[in-house]
């Protein structure tokens, strides 16, 4: 039944309907017509409401998105709070895997910067100040100046973030700063400022190193800004994910693979959101897979042709039964 719900409209539009197709189209026609009559107005209302891009709609959807993200993050944090042993084992295995791949040591790179206390303090401050505030400022800018891009930006943010949260849940990972035996220094604790000493640790997931949403969000902002803006200076936005990558490494908050996976999620999220964001998909499915009144009219004409052909003496054999 479901197969024909999707297949018949396609056959109608490509003009390759067979008699069996017509029989099936009428068999499901009544049920489909009722479903369309009840669903189409509701779908259209949702699509029109979101596409209006009113300020109130945008603010409401942004708040919903952030609430869902925070709820998801908090839920994952509670679920993985007692996963210290698993997170440590995953971290050890990840280090071994990176060594096997030939990645450079994050601890060695960190050691190059440890002599500059001012630089380390700047990096620590950048790490916990730039994550949420930079995304909020960027969303506000899009909402005020480029509201037509808001659905794609919001969708890409949700896709990348929820994918990252799923990985946090399935693969809890201890960050390098909690692995002193491998030569890592917890720069926030040693040099400051330490956000965890300020009570942020209660809201933070200590075992969410994989993937790096810091890098993922920074790359999302850069990708969106480069696509939205027209000035050649827009390419300077790439400095944001580059600086974030350096910061998360020298502060020992993420491994290389955390950064790579976070970047991949951002790229995939942006590509999916800009090409196949939900409203486009809903409209495409509604137009392509539902038997509309136009499709039914075409089917009626085809069926009448078959009936006329079956009644014609030149298209039948005497004594055979008319299948229609």
HELIX and SHEET records of a PDB file:
HELIX    1   1 UNK A    2  UNK A   13  1                                  12    
HELIX    2   2 UNK A   19  UNK A   51  1                                  33    
HELIX    3   3 UNK A   55  UNK A   79  1                                  25    
HELIX    4   4 UNK A   84  UNK A  101  1                                  18    
HELIX    5   5 UNK A  106  UNK A  111  1                                   6    
HELIX    6   6 UNK A  117  UNK A  145  1                                  29    
HELIX    7   7 UNK A  147  UNK A  149  5                                   3    
HELIX    8   8 UNK A  150  UNK A  170  1                                  21    
HELIX    9   9 UNK A  176  UNK A  178  5                                   3    
HELIX   10  10 UNK A  180  UNK A  182  5                                   3    
HELIX   11  11 UNK A  187  UNK A  190  1                                   4    
HELIX   12  12 UNK A  195  UNK A  198  5                                   4    
HELIX   13  13 UNK A  200  UNK A  202  5                                   3    
HELIX   14  14 UNK A  213  UNK A  228  1                                  16    
HELIX   15  15 UNK A  232  UNK A  237  5                                   6    
HELIX   16  16 UNK A  238  UNK A  250  1                                  13    
HELIX   17  17 UNK A  256  UNK A  276  1                                  21    
HELIX   18  18 UNK A  278  UNK A  289  1                                  12    
HELIX   19  19 UNK A  293  UNK A  311  1                                  19    
HELIX   20  20 UNK A  313  UNK A  315  5                                   3    
END                                                                             
